[in-house]
Amino acid sequence: MSFCRIQWFSTILRKQVGINVILPDNGDGPFPVFYLLHGLSDDFTIWHRRTRIEWYVREMPLIVVMPDGFRGFYTNNEAGPAYADYMALELPSFVERVFPVVRDRRGRCVGGLSMGGYGAFRLALGRPDRYVSATSHSGALMIGSRPAGISSLDPAEMRRIFGRDPSGTEHDLLHLACTAEAKGDLPALRFDCGTEDFLLDSNRDYHRRLTELGVPHEYEEFPGGHSWDYWDTHIRDALAFHARALGIQDV
């Protein structure tokens, strides 16, 4: 595999941003792209530093893009930057100018952990025309429905991001899933959580609600907590899921 880091200027965020990119060594493309999102306290370098992601994709005809999501939950903040527009529109446009990639929905997938797990579903369900599949590990999947549900988070920060009552808005993953399903363009969805994770109840609740609403998805629980040992293990499940959705070889 080849690896590069790129800094460039985002007109939506009005600042310099960085991405880490893993590139296949073989083939001429165009390649599909996996956008891999970090959690609240990390940055765009963390997946490459804390997991073997580069090794896991070594034989896949797949480009992995790891962007910086800051602390914005990858959604258009009510009192702040439009992170969803940056991630779903401006970032792929930049990637498609620079690298030999598939330039439509069939060649884009997204995944992440914790805040990035919410973000992956927020992007894919908010713009289902742009992603074929989405995965989440230990995701804060109910935070757009009830941001006060995670007591460790700053309420004022959550209001700046989601507003005072985000239920039924573009921040609400239940609302977005129902809308995408009704339109017939739901991406393939998979999420998992560790049985010792503090977000387990949130993931179980989201799974239950999707099941009640008749929204197709895959959900699994495994031993483990909110940790890199867990995410390094189960990113391989996500890669296999995306490979099938993208129509490339399994891993």
C-alpha positions, 0 to 999 in steps of 0.5 A, spaced: 500 500 500 501 507 499 500 512 504 500 520 503 497 526 507 494 532 504 493 539 507 488 543 503 483 549 504 476 548 505 471 553 502 465 550 506 469 550 513 474 556 511 480 553 514 486 548 512 484 541 513 488 535 513 486 528 510 490 521 511 489 517 505 491 509 503 492 507 496 492 501 492 499 499 490 496 495 484 491 497 478 490 503 475 483 504 478 478 507 478 477 505 485 472 505 490 473 510 496 472 508 504 471 514 508 473 512 515 471 517 521 474 518 527 471 519 534 470 526 538 477 526 542 481 524 536 483 527 529 484 524 522 491 521 524 488 516 529 485 510 525 492 510 522 496 510 528 492 505 533 489 500 528 492 496 522 487 499 517 493 499 512 495 492 513 487 490 512 486 493 506 493 491 503 490 486 497 483 490 496 482 495 490 480 500 495 482 507 497 481 509 504 480 516 506 481 519 513 478 526 514 478 530 520 471 531 523 473 536 529 468 536 534 462 537 530 459 530 529 459 530 522 453 534 521 451 541 519 451 545 526 446 549 528 451 554 531 457 552 527 460 549 521 456 545 516 460 539 517 455 534 513 456 539 507 463 539 507 464 531 508 458 529 503 460 534 498 466 538 498 471 532 501 469 527 495 469 532 490 476 534 492 478 526 492 475 525 486 479 531 483 486 528 485 485 520 485 483 515 480 476 514 484 469 512 482 465 518 481 458 516 483 454 512 489 456 505 487 464 507 489 463 511 496 462 508 503 463 511 509 464 508 516 467 510 523 467 509 531 463 513 536 462 520 534 464 517 527 459 512 527 454 517 528 457 521 523 457 515 518 450 514 518 448 521 518 452 522 512 449 516 508 442 517 511 442 524 510 445 523 503 443 516 501 444 518 493 452 519 495 453 512 499 452 505 497 453 503 505 455 505 512 458 502 518 458 504 525 462 501 531 460 503 538 456 509 535 453 515 538 447 513 534 441 516 538 445 523 540 441 526 534 434 524 537 436 526 544 443 529 545 442 530 553 442 522 553 450 522 554 451 525 561 459 526 560 458 531 554 457 538 555 450 540 554 452 547 551 456 544 546 451 539 544 446 545 543 451 549 539 451 542 534 444 539 534 440 545 537 435 544 543 430 539 540 433 535 534 428 530 534 425 529 527 431 534 524 437 532 519 440 530 526 436 525 527 438 518 525 431 515 526 428 520 522 433 520 516 433 512 516 425 512 515 426 518 510 431 514 506 427 507 506 421 511 504 424 513 498 427 507 496 434 509 496 437 506 503 444 505 503 446 498 506 447 499 514 451 495 519 453 497 526 456 493 532 457 495 539 461 492 545 458 488 551 462 493 556 461 499 552 457 505 555 454 506 548 451 499 548 444 501 550 444 507 545 446 501 540 440 496 542 435 502 542 437 504 535 437 497 533 430 496 536 427 502 533 430 500 526 427 493 527 420 496 529 420 501 523 422 496 518 428 499 516 433 493 513 440 493 517 445 488 520 447 489 528 451 485 532 454 485 539 461 482 541 465 482 547 469 489 549 469 496 551 470 503 548 477 501 546 482 501 540 482 493 541 475 493 539 475 497 533 482 494 531 478 487 531 471 489 528 474 494 522 475 488 519 468 486 519 466 493 516 471 492 510 468 485 509 461 488 509 463 494 504 466 490 500 460 486 498 456 492 497 461 495 493 462 489 489 469 488 490 472 482 493 471 480 500 477 480 506 
